[in-house]
Amino acid sequence: KFCVKDLFQVELNEYSVICMFLLPETMDRLVPKLLVELSKRSRIISFGWPVPGLGEPTAHCGGKIDSTAVERWFLYKRED
């Protein structure tokens, strides 16, 4: 199921994949909630910027066209 919700207001423990397009400052506030509420096997996909506090991404993609960043995404797999 695909949902569009306020990540700060919803309980995240029922979701296995979180996709977000947030500025790094907002991600800083969200990371503690992600670490507490997501299951250990969850996936986090960030579009635009890496997620501070989650370590190295499992995978990432990005490139430049005329010095403009395009299609930048970062995948994190929680398997700790």
Secondary structure, DSSP 4 states (H G I P E B T S, - for coil): ------TTTS--TT-SEEEE---HHHHHHHHHHHHHHS-TT-EEEEESS--TTS-S-SEEEEEEETTEEEEEEEEEE---
